[in-house]
Amino acid sequence: MYKIDLSGKTALITGGTRGIGLGCAKALGQAGATCVLTYKWGSADLDELRREFEALGAPEPLFEMADVSRSEDTQALMERIKSAGHGVDIFISNVAFAARTPELSSYKKRSLFKSLEYSAWPLVEYVEVAGRVFGEYPEHVVAISSDGMDRSYPGYDFVAASKSVLEVFARYLGSHLGEHGTKVNAIRFGMVATESFEAMFGADVWEFFAEEGIEKEDLISPEECGRAVLALCSGLLDGMQSEVVTVDRAMAFEDNMMRRFEMWKRLRDDAEKGANKEQE
């Protein structure tokens, strides 16, 4: 394997203390990057995270409280990074927030605007402010997206809508920033086993998966997300610009009607075998 060395680089990851963001931070940190992780008050055990990074042999991360929807927080964050003697070489736009919409009556204009404010607009604002504060744009920008635009998830309407806008921004940012040497791409992750996934769909989602023959390990892990992001920021894939890459471990391929029919037959046959054994 080609060893990726990001020593001397600084990576800014929004929402980097949990889930996909933390998976990205650990992968980039192991490659030598100093990670700046944003979080909201009370959402992270910073001492435990420091120990995790130390165990990986990664540089100690910098933790910064910042609300991605507040422009004043974004400006102050960049200035604090600069004061600490760092720039932003890599930016991972990871934070996502959206109200659940189980039915049409759940659609609220304010909720949609909030979803866009948290899940799409920070990609643009963080890159613009970084360019203004540091005098240059990040070398690599990665927008963390979702496959919810192409696959239906219950109550996921506003997430899918805001991630669609995020992908449009990523494509156009690439065209605007190409002349500055900045590579901008988006990654669509399929179902990822995180706390946020369970919060969105409920704890009983695992029971449903078990009945469908799907184990938690079949979903993407945050660590796998991190490795995919690391690859995009390694310099090895710099021929890519304004691309949307899908990482789903073939779940989308597996999840079609005939595959589900095959699974249904297998579960039915197993149930019949179990009933016959009980009769014997």
N, C-alpha and C positions, 0 to 999 in steps of 0.2 A: 504494500500500500504506500502511496505517496504521502509523506508526512507533511501535514499542513502546519505551518508555523506563522502564527499571528502575533508573535512577541512584539511589543512596542505599539500595538494597535489598541484603540479604545472602542468598545462596542456599547451602544446605548440600546437597551431593551425596555420598552414600556411594559408594565405588568410583568416584570422579570423575576418575581419572587415565587411564582406558582405556575403549575401546569406547563403549557407549551412554552411560555416565556422562560421559565426556569430551565426547561430542557435545552432551549437555545443557549442560554447563558452558560450552562455547564459545558456544552460542546465547544463553544467559543473560548471559554476560560481554559479548558484542557489544552486547546491549541495555542495558548499563551496570551490571549487578549485580556485586557483589563475591562471588566464589565461594569457598566453603570446601570443599576436596576431601579426602575421607578416602582412605587407602590403607594397604596393609600394607607392612612394611619390605622394601626392595629391589625393589619392583614398579614403580617409576616413575623416569624421568629428570627430576627437578624443574627443573633448569636449562633443559632443552629445552622443557618445558611453559611455563615463564615466557616464553621467547622466542616461542612460538606465540601466547600470549595478547597479548603486546605487539604482534605483527604484526597481530592482529585489532583493535587499538585498545581492548582490553578492560582493565578494572582488573586489577592483579596479583593472582592468586589466593592464598589461604592454603592451605597443605598441612598436613594433620594425620594422623599415624599413629593409627589406631584400628581395633580389631577389633569389628565390629558385634555379635558374639555375646557380648561381655563387657560386663556392666552397668557395671563400674567404668570401662571405657574411654569409654562413652557419657557418664557423669556428668562425667568429667574433660574430655572434649571440649567439652561445653557451657560448662563453667566457663572454659576457655581462650578460647573465642569471646567470652564476655562480658568477660573481662579485656582482650581486644584492642579493646574498644569496639564490638562488633557484637551484633546480635540474630540471629534466624533468621526471615526473612520468607517464605522459600520453602524447602521441604524436599523433596528428591527421593530416595525410597528405592529404590536401584538395585542394591545388592549381591545376588548370588544365588550359591549354592553347593549342589551336590548330587552325590552319588555316581551314576555310571552304573549302570543296571540292565538289562543286555542279556538277562537271563533271570530267571525267577521265583526261582531260588536266590540271586540277587543281592540280594533284598529282605532288609534287616537293620533291625531296629527302631532301633538306634543311629544308623544312617545317615539314616533318616527324621527322627528327632528333630534331628539336626544340620542337615538341610536346612531344617527349619522354623525352627531357631534363627538361621540365617543369612539365609534368603530371605523369611521372613514376619514373625517377631516384631519385628525392628528397626523396622518401620513404626510399631508401637504404642509401643515403648519410647522411641524418639527423640522422638516427638511429646509423650509424657507428660513426659519429662525436660526438654524445651525449655520446656514450659509452666511447669514448676516453677522452673527456673533463671531464666527471663526474665520470669516473671509474665504471660506471654501466649503463645498458640499461634501458629504460623506462619500467614500469610494464605493461603498455598496449599500443599497437600501433594499430591504425585503419587507413586503407587506404580507402579513399572515392572514390568509383568506379561508374560505370554507367551501365545501361542495354543495351547500344548501341551495344554490341557484339551480342546480341540475337534478338534485334529489330532494324528495319531499320529506321533511321532518315535522312532526306535529308541533305547532306553536312557534315555529322557527321563522315565520314570515319576515319580521323586521331584521333579524340577523342576516337572512339571505339578501334582503334589499340593501342593507348597509354594506355588506361585503361585495355586492355587485358594484356599488359606487366606488368602493376601495380599489377594486381591480381596474376600473376605468382610470382612476387617478394614477395608479401605478404605471399603466401603459403610457399615459400622456406625460407623466413626470420623466419617464425614460426618454421620450422624444425631446423634452425641454433641456434635460441635463446631460444628454449624451456628449455634447460639445465640451462639457466640463470634466469628462472622464468618469462620471458617476454611472454605475450600473444599477438599474431599478427593475426589480422583478417581483412577482407575487407567487406565493405557494398556497395552493388549496389543499388543506388536509381533510381527509375523510373523518370518520368517527375516531376521536382520540379519548383514551381512558383518563379523564381528569375529573377533579371535583366539579368544575363548571359543567361538564357534560351531564353528570348526575343531577346537578342543581337544575339544569334546563329540563330534563326529561323524567326526573324522579328516580328514587332508588329501585323501584320495581322494574326498571328497564332491564336490569340484569336477570330477573326472573323470566322475562319475555325472551331474552336472548338465549337463555338456557333451554327453553322449550323449542327454540328454533335451531338448536344445535350450535349456537355461537358462544364461544367462551370469551371472557374479558381479554385474554391474551391475544385473541384474533383482531382486536382493535389496535390502532397505532398507539405506541407509547410516546410520552413526551420526549424521551431520549432519542427515539427515531426521528421525531420532528427536528430535534436539535441537530442531528447529523445531516439531515437534508438542508437545513439552513446553513450549516457550516460549509457544505459543498458549494452552495451558491456564493458564499463570501470568501472562498479559498483562492480565487484568481484562476482556477482551473476551468471555470465555466463562463469566463468573461466574454465569450462570443454571444451570450444571451443578453438581450435587452428588451424590456417591455413585454416579457413573456409571463404567462400564467402556467405554472407547473402544478400538476396534480400528484399528490402522494396519498395513496389509499390502500396499499397492500392488496390490490386487486379486489377489494370489497365491492366496488361498483360493478366489476365484471361478474362476480359471483352472485350479486343480488339482482337476479332477473326471474321472470315468471317460471320458466322451465326448471331453473335451479331450485327455486322454492318448492316446485311440485315434486322434484326428486327428493328433497329433504322431507317434505310432508309424507311421502310414501315410506321413507325409511323410518320416520317416527311412528307411523301407523303400524308398520310391520313389527317394530320393536314392542309397541304396546300390545299387539296381538300375541307375540311370543310370550310376553310377561303374563298375559291372561291365561294362556294355555298352561304355563308352568304352575300357576296358582291352582288350576283345576286338577292337575295331576297330583 
